[in-house]
Structures are given as structure tokens and as C-alpha cells.
């Protein structure tokens, strides 16, 4: 029920209550330095919501002060059962208090009393003067304060409680809440109450006799009330009278605390934008930082204050890196952005570009699809604060004259294809694709700010320009939707009016240049990170561009046939599911599945969702599928349905009309570990262990006269483990070219290599790969379907025989805790923000990642190095068209090779790939070929 709140209420926020609730509620956020920020976010988000909604002139946020209160003197066991505050929460209190104060909100902590007492006193004082008070809290104790002048609001749920709402919720009036709490007791505060008097008993007593005083005045009347135990209740009441009255005193919120301030003094002041910007930056609340820079603080907005507007915001050093080179928002005030529409002026800029050491380059186009996009304009910047936009394709009615696209590109081509001057950009692979459409091959790339940010900290933030500008430059950029609109009404850039396009496009180049200068300097002082960028990521840009441009040939007719067959299988699985369940239901509906599995079939509930419903997530169904038929059928149905919708149905629709091939997009700045990912279509997730997945690969075919050649690294992560751990037995097994799983089984089970059984090899393989991914004995037991103690025995024996692996794991874990990251062999850093988290589950997950990341990250580095070496070898040693590198999937490279040259090229490419890294064990690449990808693998 909506309650009418008077205009401009006096708002009192129970900060301590929300702090704990926000700490335990998701999301459990951390910044890139690993500092927890989730509780701060939750409380500040709630404060922002209150300010925006009610626009109060008077407001205060009240927290419990440190130390005991008068209630501890009254009852030494008060709150004694509460555990110590977690370090992850304690560390958030100071920055939260600073943010509250920087927002201009009065913050109160009064010694000797609790936040509730301060709130009660202020609400009483305001009420005495006829001022309406809205108390923001999730604490039921506060219901005793509700009256005609005081309401409660639970900002997390949006519920507002007036007198009627309190009565409806608790079954008693607000003026009875103290007695209600005294009778029930409160386990969270360790208030004893009346033993075994629950909610219904307390309600019955108070509904029948009004108050504790009235109850004790006439305990005989209690026996006439209709609740269980009423007949024996008088004796219990008499026995625990002192305890009940003490509980009432403990539950009573004091409304007469001597305070040094009055409600009318608690006004919201102008925000300290400088401090707020620094705090938001440190916590990495980027959306709020952007709003702050663009519109000012939410408190100032709500109160319609013009102070501290975005333009006046200035910054000290960058809060993430501590660098003194951070730029400030007001440096964007006097930027010189303009369009070039005369060839003479363009020629002058060409001359300046030719003399520059490097320049920022960006394109504006008609589409995000690099195979379809057409060039609309080019923006350039040589120094911060000055950038130009050269429009060549704005064609809306009444568009002004522009330079010829062909002439502009013809004059830019020598510069763009030259090694010098160097170019910097943001996601330059996209711009390189656009230039390919106009026969320009971008060369001389110095850096890409997206990749520089990714290399600096892959998990620290998103790596798009808008986010990076906020994070490193404290500048909110003009967004695409600002100039092109949103949703169905969004226009393409060629229809954007030139007066809007100029600042948007020129700013892109200027911001990119500034980001480059900031990140380039930052990377220079961070180990080998600059080499990772310049030797690995940047050289990969044109190689990926080549692969994406080439694309992959698929057999659309074969996929259509597979889709039909999958549809039949899915139908059979549905009928099988209905048969097991005894009724029809929607296999894709979690609610219906919950009912069938847990209500009708009475399967055990292994896990619940955050809302308390039985989980039907994949992990849960996998476990249930070990013992029950229906979850197994559901899992198979899900797998086939995903394969059909993602690949067999979708791939034929993705064939490019010009090339008759599909063109994926490879992403260098997505995964935490450095591995490439791909999208539209995602080539990384086509299953290889199932027959249906392999059949999809059969549709990836070679053109006439070519064969598909696939080369992948054998057991690369285990080889990296051997190299990193320097375990003698592991190194020896690889040096002797032994079957590593068999060799492990021989060591663990104490048998000769020849006597290892298939079952023992399977167990050893699970141990080998399980350890790489930080698997516990419990996880291994589940995977092998053996008792936990047996799995623990396997692991103990493994570490006994391979002590170097155990030492490596322990050393890596400790090093990660000290420095907050681990590194690959080549110096790529993999940050672990939760490695020191107090929450056991999150900390253990980070510890597992610490062990796995150097191996997975090094494997990613090696395949990237291989791609660079292979591309260089192909350019130097083959004629165009002899061989094309067309796909990269995990540890595998896929090629189209002329059939008559297969034998020679296969042998050479294997050699090149094996030379991509020098490990202390042999790096083995295995090749296969065929008419399609499945045959080749």
C-alpha cells in the first residue's frame, strides 16, 4: 500500500543497520586493488535513492559509535553473542563515512548510546515541533517509534510503515512494540525475553491484556487467553519477571539522549565534489563518477544547487595508480575541436601528421559490423586538447559539403601504411578493418589504449573508451546515444548532424591520445607489462584482422540437416522426460522443473537459489543426474537445444553475402587470463567431446583445392606446470615422452608403467587436470565417483611423488596474497582482487585461480606468440594463397592449405609452433588434416 509522505520530510538513516545488510547482500564488489566495496556501494546507493526521491533539506546518517553503551552496563551479555566485525566490513567504514560527508550529508556517531537512540531522540524532537520524520531502516526495533509524525521506510524493499502497517506486520500497535520485543526476546541482540515465548504468544498476550504492566497486574487473566501454554503461563511469567522487565528496558529506544545539535541544524550542505570524485574513483564507482562529472553531486542536483558543476571539478593524482600524470576534468574545457572541409587545410594537417612521432586515429562508420560498415569520417589528434574531424560520408538532407572520401583516403594511405609516424587508437582492429575496405593496410601501430588497459589490469575495469576516460582522465565523454539517439529511433552516424558529429568524433581522438600518454607511462614502471603489450598484443592486431577478413567456409546444407536431426532428438528427449515425470511440462521453465523434480518426484534439494527456491542450475542437475534419470535427460536436452540454437540454426544465417563465408570477431581484451575469445559466432564453445558437437565441426569445410589443417599443443598446461614447478619426476616424464597420465598413475599407485590399468590412468588424468584447476579432494571424489577419503589418498600420494608441484602451489598462493597478482612466464599479470578476502569461498576461489592462472595465462601467451611467428613465417616463405590461418580455438590453430602443399607446409608449421616457447620440457604440436575441421582435429 502506498503511503503519502509529506513534502520535504526530515530523513534519519540507520546507517549501521544498512551497513551490515549491504555487506551480506550481493554483489560482493571489490576494486582493482582488491579492496572490498560492496557494503559502501549498497549504503550509498540507498542514500542516493532517498535524496533523489524525497529531495529533503534536512537529513542525517547515524552510525553506532565504537565502544559499549548504557545497555552493556545494564546487562553484560547484551549483544555478547555477536561475532567480531569481519575485516572486509571494517575496512569499508572509513571510506563510507567519507563519502557520506562528501555528499554533504550530516553524519552522526554518539558515544554511549546506539544509533537507534540518536534516531529516536531526533524523531521525538522533530515531532514535538510538528515536523514529519521518515526513518530509513531495516530494523524491526524502530517500529516502536512510528506515530502520526514518524514513518519507517525500508529502502531496500521500498516498504513504508505507518501505524496501520506496523499493526498488520507485527499484530500489535507501535506503542506495544517494546513489550512485544521484550516478551519475544531478540537473539541477534541477545535480549533474553520470556523463555519460549514466540511471536504468536507475544501477540496473544498483548492483544488480550495490552501491556506487560497489565499482564503482571493480572496474571490470572492470562489463563483465559486462547494460545498454547496459556494455563501454565502465569507461573512462567512469575519466574522470569525480572528478566522480562530487563528485556523491556533493553528493547526501549531512548528518546531523550542529550545531543549537541537539533533537528533544524541537520541540513544538507553543498557536496565536496573534489573529495567525492577521489572517493568514487578509488572505489571504482564509475557510473556515479560519470554522473558527478557531468551533472554534479546527486545531493546538489536534488536541491537544485549549481555549485561544483562538472566543469569546475579538478583532480589530484589518479586514485587507481597513484600516478602524478593523471589529467583533470577541467583540462577538457578549452579543447580545440573542429572539422576540416577544405583540402588546403587537410594538406596542412597531413604535413603535421608526417612530422609527428605518433598520432591518434579513429574512424566513424555506418555500422559496428566490420564487414558491412562504410566510412563516414576520420578523426585525428597530435597533442592533447586539439583534434580534428574530417567528414566524408554524412549524407542526411541538407548536409554541408565535405571532402571526397576517395581523395582523403588516397592522401592518408601512405601515412597509414607507413611504419612511421606511429599510430595509437582505441580498438584499432576495428579501424584496421574499415581501412581494408578501402585498400589500406594499417601499419606502424604503437599502441591500442583498450589493450594497454587490459594488459595493465585485465579485471580492473571494462576497457571501453568511456570507462577508461572516467577512470584515468576523470572525464565523461560524449556518448554515442547523445548524438545518435537510443533504441529503435537510433540513427546511423552518416545521418548525425555535422555540428553534433564534430565534438563527438574529435573528442574520441583527443581522449585516445591522452589515454595513451597516461597508460604508456603507467605500463613503463610495471615489470614486463609494456613488452606484453608491444611484443604480443599489438603485433596480433593485423593478424587477427587478416583471419577475420578471410573468414571460414561452412556447409549450410549440412547444418540444416543437422538442425532437423537435432529437432527430432529433442522431441524424443521431451517425450522421455514426460514419461519419467508422468505428465507434460515445459523443460525450459525453472518453476515447472522445480515442481516436477522436488515436489512430484521428491528428489533431494542439493542447493537453493538466493530467493530460497530449489536450484535447477546446471551444476545441480549434473550432480542429480548421477543418481536420477530425469535430470540426465534434462541435461542432454539443454546441451542439444543450445547446440541447435547457437550453431546449426544460426551459422547459416551468418554467412556474409559478399564472401559467402562466416566472419567471427576475436577479442583480445575480454578474458581475465589473456586467452582470446570470439563472438558472432563464438568458435571457442563448440563441443568436441560429444558426437553432435563434432558433427557441427564437420560443417567447417575447405574450399576446392584446399584442405583444413589443425595444429594444437599437446597437454600444454601440464607441460607449463612441469616447467614452473621444476618437479623432477614431472620433468623426467615429459623428457622421456611418456604418456603423462600413465606416468602419474604409476607414481600414485606404485606400479610399473606397463601395469597401469585404464581405470588407474583415468584417475591419474583427473588428478593431473584437477590440480591445475585447484580441485579439492571433494571435487575429485565427485568427478571419479569415489569416497572423499579415497580421493584425498590419491592427492596425498600425488604430492608425495611430485613434491615440486605442492611447493609451487604453496609458493604461488603465498606470493599472490602478498602482491595481489600472479604472472605468466612472459610477465603478463593476472590480478586477484579477492585473494585476501575474509569470505572463505571467495578467497578459496581466488587461491585456485592463483594456481591456475599462470598456466592458463602462459598457454595463452604461447599461442599468441605462435600466431605471430606463424604469420611472419607464412609471409616470408609462401606465396599468397598457399596457406591461410583461419581460426584460433584454445590451444589450436586452424589453416586452409593448398592440397598439393600440405605435407611440406604441415611439417614447417608444426616446427614454427613448437619454437614459440622455450620450456624445460618439450613443447609438442600435433597436426591433423582433412576436408573439414572434424576430420582435421
N, C-alpha and C positions, 0 to 999 in steps of 0.2 A: 504493500500500500504506500503510495507517495504521500509524504508528509510535507506540509507547507512550511518552508524555512523563511523566517523574516529576512528582509534585505539587510545586508551588511552585518552578519552575525559576529559576535565575539567568539573566535575559534581557539580552543585549547586542545593541543595534540599530545596524546600519551605516547611520547617518543620511545620510552623503554619497552612498552608493550609491542609496538610495531617493529622495533629493532630485532627482538627475538623472533617474532613471526616471520619477518623478512629473511632472517638468517637461515631459517629452516625450510623456507619455501624455495622452489626453483624459480628462475635459473640461478645456479651457483656460479656466479661470474668471478673471473679474475682478470686483471690487466696483464699486459705482456711481460711485466716484471714478476708475475706470479703472485701479486698481492690480491687477496680476496676483496671483492667489491659488491657482491650480491646484496648484502644487507643494506649497504649505503644506497644502492640503486632502488631497492624496494621502498625505503623510507622516503627518499627524495621524490620518487615518482608519486607517492601518496601525497606529499606536501604540495607538489606542483598541481596535482588534481584538485586539491581543496582550494588552492589560491585561484586557479582558473575558474572553478565552478562558482565560488561564493564571493570572490573579489573583496575580502574583508579588509578593513582599515586597521583592525586590532586583532592580534593573533600571537600565540606563544607556543613554543615547542618545549615540553617539560620532560626531563630525564631524571631517573633516580641518581642521587649523589652517591659517592663512594662511602663505605663505612656503615656501621649499624644505625638503626633508627630506634625510636622510643619503643617500638613493638618488640625489639630484641631484649630490651630491659624488662619488659612486661612478661615475656615468655622466651626463654633462652633457646628453645627449639624452633622458633619461628623461622621458616624457610631453611631449616638446617639440612633438609634432605635434597636441596638443590645442588647439582654438580657444579664445580668451578666453571666460570665462563670460558668457552673454548678460545684458544689463542686466535683462531681465524675470525672470531667475532670481536674480541678485544681490540685487535689491530684496526678495526673499522670505525671504532667510536670516535677517535680524534678527527679523522678526515670528515666524518659525517657531521660532527659539531661545527667544523669549519665551514662546510657547505651551507648548513642551516644559517649560520651567522652571515656568510657572504650573500645569501639570498635576501638579507635584510630582515630576517625573522628573529624576534626575541627568543633567546634560548635560556632556560631556567634549570638550575640544579640547586636544591636547597638541602643543606646538611641536616641530619637528624630526623628527617621525615621522608616519606616516599613521594614519588611523582603524583600519585593519586591524591595525597593530602594537599599538595600545592594546587592541583586542579580543582579539588573540592572547595578550597578556600576562595580561589579566584571566581569560581562559578557562583558561590554564595554572595560574594561582594558585588558582582555584576548584577545578580538577581535583585539584591537589595535596592539597586538603583534603577531597576526596571529594564536592564539590558539583557537581551536574549543571548544565551550561550550555546554553542554547538561543540560538544566534546567528541573528538575523534579518537576512538579506542576500540580494541577488540576484547577488552577485559570486562567480564560479567560483573565484577565488583562495582563498576561505575554505575550500574543500573540504579543504585540507591540514590544517586544524585538527580535523577530525572524528575522534573516537575513542569509546570506550565512555562517556566523560563529556561529550562535546560533540556536539550535533546542529546542523544548519542548518535554518532554516525560511525559505522564500520566501513572505512574507506576501501578495504579490500573486497568486501562483498556489496557495498553500496546500500546496505540496510540502515534505515534510520529508525531509532527507537524513541517514541514518546511514551506517555503514561500507559496508553492502551496497549502498545506494542510490548512493553515490559510485562504487563499482566498476561498477555497472550503467550509470551515466550516462557515465563517462569511460573505462571499460575498464581502469582502474588503481586500486590501493588508495589510500586517503587519504595514506599515508606516501610514495607515489610522485608525488603531485600536483605537488610543487615541481619535480621533474625533468621531469615531463610538460609543465609550463608553460615550463620553461627550454628544452626542445627545440623546442616549437612556437613560442615567442615569443608576444608579445601586441601586436598593432598598436595597441590602444587606449592602452596604457601605453608604447608604443614600445620594448618589450623585443625585441631583435633575434632571439634564439634561434638555432637551426641553420637556415641558409637552405634554403627549400623542404621543410622537414620539417613535414608537416601532421599532423593528428590520427592518421591510420592509421599513419604512420611512427613517431610518438612512442609509440603504443600497442604496436606490434610490438617496438620496441627495449626497452621496459621490461618487457613480458610475457616477452621472451626472455632479457634479461640483468639485470633487477631495478632497476638504478640507473645514473646517469651515471658514477659512480665505477667500477662493474663494467664498463661499456661501454668506458671508456678503459683499463682494465686488460687488456682482451682484445678489442681492436677486430677482430682476425681472425675472432672468433666471429660478428661481425655478418653476414659474408657467408653464413653458414649459415641466417640467418633468412629467412622467406618473405614478403618485401614488395618492391614495385617499387623498384629502385635499391639493393638490399642489396649488390650486388657492388662498387659504387663508393663506398659509404657510408664505409668506413674512411678514404679519402683526404679526404673532405669533413669528417669528424669531426676529423681531424688538423689540417686547415687552419683550422678555426674553434673549436679547443679553448678558447682564452681567452675567446672570445665566449660560448660555451655556459656556461662556469663563471660568467662575469659575469652572464649571464641568470639563472642559478640563484640567485645572491646577490640580484639584484633581485627575483626572484619569491618569495623566502623572507620570510614574515611573522615579524618579530621577536617573540619571546615572553618577552623579558627587559628590556623597557623600564622604566627607573626611574620609578616612579609615586609620587605623594604620597598615594595612597589605596589601600585594599584592597577586595576584593570585598564583604566584610561591611559596609563603610561606605556602600555604594551602595544605600541604602534609599529606597523611595518615600515621600515626605513628604506631608502634607496639602496639597491643592491651594490655590492662591491664587485663590479664586473671583472676587474683585473684579477682579484683573488678567485672568483668563481671560474673564470676561464682557465686558470692554472690548475684548479682542483678537478674540473671536468676533464682537462687534458690528462692529468695524472691517472684518473680513474678510467679514462678512455670511454667516456660517455659522449660519443661523437655526435649523435643526433642532437643532444642538448647543447653541445658546444656550437654546432652549426646554427641552431636557433638563437643562441646567445649572441653570436657574431652578427647574425642577420637582423634580429629583431630586438635584442636586448634581453635582460633577465625576465623570467616569467612573472616575477613579483612586480617589476616595473611596468610590464605590459598590462597586467591585470588592473593596476592602479593608474594606468594611463600616464605614466611618467615618461618624460623624454630624456631623462638623464642617462648617461653612459650608453649612448646608442652604439650600434655596431661599428660605426666609423671611428669612434673615439677609443676603441679597445686597443690597447697595446700590450705587448708581451715581453716577459723576461725570457730567459733561456727555455728551449724546448723541454717540456716536462717529461718526455719519454727518454730522451737521450742525454740530457744534461749539456747538450752542445751549445756553445755561445754564438753559433752561427744561425740560430733559428730566426726566421723572418717574422715580422709582426703584421697584424691585420691592416694597420694604417699605412703600411708601405704600398698598399694597393690603391690608395686614394688618388694619387696623381699619375696614374698609368696613362701612357700614350698609345691608345689602340685606334687604328684607322684602317680603311680599305684602300687598296691600290686598284685603280681603274684606268690608269694611263700607262702606256707601255714605257714611256721615258722614265717614269718613277719606278716601274718594275725593274728596268735595267740598272738603275742606281742601287736598288736593293740586291740585285744579283751580284753587283760588284762588291757590296759589303759582305754578302754571304761568302764570296770567294776568298776574302781576306780573313775571315773569322777562323778561329781554331775549331769551333763547333757551333751548331745552331740547333734550335728546337724546331721540329717539323710535325705538322698534324694535318690530317685531311678531314673534310666534311663531305658526306656522301648521302645517297638516297636510301641506303639500307644497311642493316647490320650483317646481312648475308654477303660474305666477301665474294661469292661467285656471281652475285646479281647486282651489287652496288655500283653506282656511277658517281664520278667525281663532281662535287658541287663547288668546292673551293679548297684552298690551301692556306694554312696559317703558319707564320714563321716568327721566330724571336731569336735575337743575338745577345741581348742583355736584358736583365730584369727591368720590368716597367715599360718596355717598348716592344710592341708586337703588331704585325700587320696581317690582314686577311685579304686574300686575293680571290674574289668571287669569279667563277667561270661557268656556273650552271644554274643560277637562280632563274627560274622561268615562270614565275607567277605573273598574272596580268599586271602590266604597269611596272614590271621590274626594270631598274635602270640599266643602262649599257654596261657591259662587263668585257673584260679581256677575253680573247679567244682561248678556249681550253687547249686546243692543239698548239697554239703559239706559246702559251705559258709553259706547258709540259715540255715542248721542244727545247726551250731555253733552260728549264730546270734539269733536264735529263743528264747533261754532262756533270753537273754538281752532285746530283743524287746518286749517280752511278760511280762517282769517284771515291777513292779511299779517303781523300782529304778535300775539303774540310769534313770533320766528323759530324754525325747526326745523333741527336737524342730525341726520344719520344716516349709516349705512354702507350703501351701495347702496340709497338711498331710493326708487329707481324701483320696486323690488320691493314695498316697503311701500306706495307710492302705488297700485300695482295692487290690493293686498289691500283697501285702503280703498275703491277704486272698487266692489268687490263689495257694499259696504255703503253706497253712495251718498254717499261722502265724497270730495271732490276736494282733495287735499293742496296747500296753498299756503304762501307765506311761507318757502320753503326758503332758509336762509342758506348752508349748505354740506353737502357729502357727503364724508366722510373718504376713501372709496375714490377719488373724483375728485380730491380735494386731493392725495393721494399720487401719483396718476397725473400730474397737472399738474406737480407738483414734480419728478418724475423718472420718466418712463414706463417706462424699462428698469431702474430701480434695484432693483426687487423686485416680487414679486406684491403685489396691492393688497387682498387679503382681510384681514379684521379680525385674525385670529390672527397673520398675518405682521406686520402693522403694529404690533400691540401689542408683539410681541417686539422689533421694530426700533426703535421710538420710545419705548416705555414700559418696556422690559426686563421685561415681564410676560407670563407664559404663561397664556393664557386657558383656561377650561374648554372642552373641545371638545364638539361635538355627540355624538360617539361615546361620550364619557364618561357622558352621561346617557341616550342612546337606543340604545346598542349598535352593533354593526357587521354588515355583510353581510346575509344572509337573515334574521337574528334582530333586525335593527334595527326599532325601533318608531317610530311617528309621535309628534309632540310631545304630542298630546292624550292619549296613553297614558303619558306620563312622569309619575312621581310628583311631586306638588307640592313636596315638600321638596327634590327634586333640581332641579326646574324653576326655583325662585326664584333661587338663586345664579347659575345659568347665564344666565337671561334678564336679571336685574338687572345682572349684570356686563357684558353686551352694551351696555346703555345707558351705564353708567359709563365703560367703556373708550372708547366712541364719543365721549363728551363730552371726555374727556382728550385723545384723538387730535385732535379738532377744535381744542382750545385750543393744542396743540403745533403742528399743521400750519398753522393760521391765522397764527400768529406767524411761522413759518418762511417762508411764502409772501410775507409783507409786505415782506421785505427782499430779494426776488429778482426784480428787474426788473418785468416786466408780468405775472408769473405769477398774481397774485391776480385781475387783470382777466380773464385767460383762464378762470379758474375761475368767477368771478361773472358775467361777461358772456356766456360761451359755453357752458360745460359745465352749470352749474346750471340756466339757463333751458331747456336742452334736455331736462331730465328729464321734465317734464309733456308735452312734445311727443312724445317717443318713447313715453311711456306711452299717449298717445292713439292713435298709429299702431299700437302693438302690440295695444291693445284692439280697434281696428277690424278688423285682420287683412286678409287678402286672399282673394278668391274664386278657387277653381280648378275646372277641369273634370276631375273624377276619371275619367269615362269616356274622355275623350280621352287622358289619361295612361295608362290601362290599354291602350288601343290602341297607343300609342307603345311601351309596355313589350313588347308582343307583337312588334311590328316590330323592336325592338332585339334581342330574343332571336333572331329569325331572322337578322339581320345578324351577330350574334356567332357563331352557328353556322356561317355561311358563312365568316367570317374564320378560325374554328378549322380548318375543312376546308382552307382555303387555306394556313394555317400548316403543317398536317400534310403537305400536298402538297409544299411547299418543303423541309421538313425531311426528308421521306422516311420519316416514322414519326409515330405519335401521341405526344403528351406533354401534360403539364399546363401550359398557358400561364401560369398564376398561380404556378408554382413556380420561384423563382430558381435552385435547384440544377439542375432539369431544363433550364431555359432556358440556363444556363451550359454544360451539356454539349452541347446541340444547337448553340448558336452558336459556341462556341470549340473544342470537341473534334471534333464531326462536320462542321460547315461551315467550320471553320478561319478564322473571322472574326478580324480583328485585335483584340487586347486593348488598349483605349484607357485603361482605368482599373481599379484593383483596390480591393477592399473593405479595411477595416483588417486583416482576417484573411488577406489575400493572395489571395482568390478574384477572378476576373474580375467586374467590376461589370456588373449589368443594370439600373442605375438609369435613370430617365427621361432624364436629360441624356446619358448614354452611348448609349442606344438612339436618341435623336434624331440624334446625330452619325452613328451607323452606318446609320440609315435613309436618309441622303443617298446611300449607295452600294449598299445591300444590301436585297433585298425583305423578308426575314423580319422584321428589326427594325421596318420600316414597318408591317407587318401587326400585330405585337405592340403597337406604339404606338396604332394605331387601335382595336384590341381593348380595350386598357386604358381609353382615353377613353370608349368606348361603354359598357363594363361599369360604369365609375364613374357615368356619367350615369344608367344604369338603376337601379343600387342606391341612389344618393343622391337621385334626383328622381322618375323615373317610377314606380318601385316604392314609394317611401317617402312621397311627398307625400300621396297619397290616405289613407294611414293616419294622417296628422297632422291631419286635419280635425276641428275641435272639434265635439263632439256638440250643444252648445247653439247655437253661432253658425253652424255649417256652413261655417266659413272656417278658414284656417290662420293661426296667430299666431306669428310669429318673435320672437326676443329680440335686440334691438340692444344692443351692448356698447360703452360709452364708454371703458373702461379696459383695452383688450387690445393694440391695435396700437402700435408704437413712435412712429408719425408723427402720431397724432391722428385718423386715419380711424376711422369706425365699422366694427364688424364685426357679423355676425349669426350666429345658430345656431338650430337646431331650427325651421325649416330654415335653412341658410346660403344667403341670397339673393345673396351677393356673388360666388359662384363659378359661376353658371350660364353656360356658354359662350355667347358671342354671335357668335363668328367661324365657328362650324360650323352646318351646316344642322340637325343634331339638337338642338343647344343652343337655337337659335331656335325650334324646334318645341316645346320644353319651355315657352318663354315664351308660346306660343300658348294654353297651358292656364291662364294667369293672366288671368281674364276679368272683364268689367264686369257688375255686376248689371243687371237690366232697368231701362231708363230712364236708364242711365249709360253713359259711355264712359271708356276708360282714356286718360289724358293723361300723356305722359312729356316732361319738360323736362330737358335736360342741357347742361352748359357745353361750348362748342366749344374744343378744344385748350387747356384751361385751364392745364396745366403749362408749355406753351411760352409762353403769354402771361405767366405769372408769371416765367419765365426772362427774357423781354424786360424786364419791369419791374425785376427785381432786377439784371440785368446792365447795364441802360441802354445796351445796344448800339444805336448809331444806325441801322444797317441793319435790325436786327430790329424796332425800334420803328416804323420807317418802313413796313416791310412790313405790319405789323398795322394801322397807322393808315390805310393805303390799302386795307384789306380785301382784300389779295391772298391767293391760295392760298399759305400759308406754305411748304409743301413745294416748290411750283413756284418760289417766290421764292428759296428756299435753293438749289435746283438751278441757277437762272440765275446766282447768285453763284458757286457752287462750280465749275460747268462753263464759266463765261464765255460764256453765250449769252443771247439775249434771252428774255423771259418767254414769248413766243409760240412760240419754237423748242424749248422744253423737251420732251423725249420722255417717254413713260410710264416707261421704264426709268430715266431720269435722276431723275424725280420719286420713284420708288420708292427709289432710292439715297439721295436727299436726306432722305426721310422716315426712313429707317433711321438716318442720321446725327443728325437732329434729336432723335429719341427716344433714340437710343443715348447721346448726350451727357448727356441728363437723368439717365440711369441709370449714368453713369460708364463707359460701354462703352469697351474698349480697341480698338486697331486690329485685334488678333487676333479679338476678338469680332465686330467689324463685318465682317471678312473672312469669318468663318464664316456670319454671317447672310446676306450678299449672295452667298456662294459665289464670292468673287474672291480673288486673291492678296493676301497681307498688305501688300505694298508698295503695292498699288493702294489698299487701304483706308486706309493711312497717308497717302497722297497726298490722298484725299478729306478726311480730317480736317485735314491741314495747310492745304489750300485753304479749308476752312470757317473755321478760326481766323484765317486771313489776311483773309477777308472780314468776319468777325464778331469783331473783336479784343476787344470788350467782354465777350463770353461767356468767352473764355480768361482775361481779367483777373479776372472774377467767380469763376471756378472756382479759380484760384490763390489769390486773396484768401480765399475761403471755406475752402479747405483749411488755410491758414496760421492763420486765426482759430480754426478748430476745434482745431488742435493746441495753441494757446495756452490756450484756455479750456475745452476738453473738451466743448463742445456747439456747436450752431448754433441759430439762431432763425428762426421764421417772421416774416412781416411784422407779425403781431399779438403777437409776443413769446412764443409757445409755444417751449419749449426742447426740443431733441432731443439727448439725451446720447449721446456716442460713446466708450464706455469703452476701446475698443481703438485710438483714433486715434494713439496714440504707442507701440503695441505693437512689440516687436522682431521678432516674427514677420511677415515680409513680406506673406504672404497675408492675415492678419487685419487688418494695418494698411491695406492697399490696399482691402479691403472697407469699412473704416470711412471711408476717404477718399472712396470712391464714395458712401457713404451721406451724407457731409457735403455733397456737391454736390446730391444728390437730395432730401434731407430737407427743406430749406427750401421747395422747390417742392411736394413732395407734402404736407408739413405745412400750407403756406399754402392749398393746394387743399382740404384737409380743413377748415381753419378757415372758408374761404369758403362751403363747402356747409353747414356748421353755422350760420353767420351767416344764410345764405339760408333755412334751415329756420325759424329764429327769426322772421325778417322775414315769411316767408310765413304762418306760423301766426298771427302778430299781424294781418296784413292780412286773412286769412280771417275771424278773429274780429270784426274791426271792420267789414268790408264785405260779408259774405254772411250769408244765413240758414242756420241749422243744416240740414245735409243737402245743401246745394248742391254742396259740394266736400269731399273728404276726402283728406288726404295719407296715402298708404298704404305707400309704400316709399321707402327711400333706398339707392341702389346706386352706389358710386363717385362720379361727378360728376353723378348723375342723381336727380331727384325724380319719383316716380310718384304720380298722383292718380286718384281716381274723381270724375268731374264729371257733373252732370246734362246730358243730351244737348242740351237746348234752350238751355243757357247756355254751351256750350263755347266759342263764338267770343269772347264777351266775357271770360270767365274766363281763357282761354288767353292772350290778349293782356296782361291785367293781371298774371298770374302770371309771365310772361316778364319784364315790366318790373321786378317786385319782385326776381326772382332776379338780374337784371343790375345792380340797385342794391346788391347785397350787399357789394360791394367797390369801392373807387376805385383803379384801377390806372392806370399811364401808357399803357396800351393799352386798347382797348375790351374789355369783358367781354361776350361774346356767349352767350346762351342760346338753344338751338334746341328747338322743340316739335314733337311729333307725336301723333296720336291714333288710336284705333281701338277695335274691340270686344275686343281683347286686348292684352297687353303687347308682343307681337312686332309687331303692326300699328302700335302707337304709337311704337315706337322708330325 
